[in-house]
Amino acid sequence: MKILVNFKSGFKQTFIVPKCMLAVEFRDMAKEIGGNIESIEFSLPRRRQSNLSKSELQDGILQLPDKR
């Protein structure tokens, strides 16, 4: 899966991530690489997009919860 991470510094990085990786693990890894995260955009195959709401498809951005 392709994931685009927008960092608060303005830097953007695209990652290719295995499906089995947990979102929390990915977020922690991305944070170590680029610092604080502004947003994360997931690129889903067409067949998976049908499961998302209309607003999620329009925005194309899904926010991960902050680590507690």
C-alpha positions in Angstrom: 0.0 0.0 0.0 1.3 3.5 -0.8 1.1 6.0 2.0 1.9 9.7 1.7 2.9 11.4 4.9 2.8 15.2 5.3 5.1 16.3 8.0 4.6 19.5 10.0 7.9 20.8 8.7 6.4 20.8 5.2 8.3 17.8 4.0 6.3 15.0 2.2 7.4 11.4 1.9 5.7 8.5 0.2 6.1 5.1 1.8 5.4 1.6 0.4 4.0 -0.4 3.4 3.1 -4.0 3.7 -0.6 -4.7 4.4 0.3 -6.6 7.6 1.9 -3.5 9.3 -0.2 -2.0 12.0 -1.1 1.7 11.5 0.4 2.6 14.9 3.7 0.9 14.0 3.8 2.8 10.7 3.0 6.1 12.4 5.9 5.6 14.9 8.3 4.6 12.1 7.3 7.7 10.0 7.7 10.0 13.0 11.2 8.7 13.6 12.1 9.3 10.0 10.6 12.8 9.5 9.4 14.3 12.8 5.9 15.4 13.7 3.2 14.4 11.4 0.6 16.8 9.9 -1.5 14.2 8.1 -1.3 10.7 6.5 -2.9 9.9 3.1 -3.6 6.3 2.2 -3.8 5.2 -1.5 -6.3 2.4 -1.6 -7.1 0.1 -4.7 -10.5 0.9 -6.3 -12.1 -2.3 -4.8 -11.2 -1.2 -1.3 -12.5 2.4 -1.8 -16.1 1.2 -1.9 -16.0 0.5 1.8 -15.2 4.2 2.7 -17.7 6.9 3.2 -18.2 9.6 0.6 -16.5 12.3 2.8 -13.4 10.0 3.3 -13.1 9.5 -0.5 -13.4 13.2 -1.2 -10.8 14.2 1.4 -8.5 11.2 0.7 -7.0 11.8 4.2 -7.5 9.6 7.2 -6.2 10.8 10.5 -4.5 8.4 12.9 -5.2 8.9 16.6 -2.4 10.4 18.7 -0.3 7.9 20.7 -1.2 8.0 24.3 
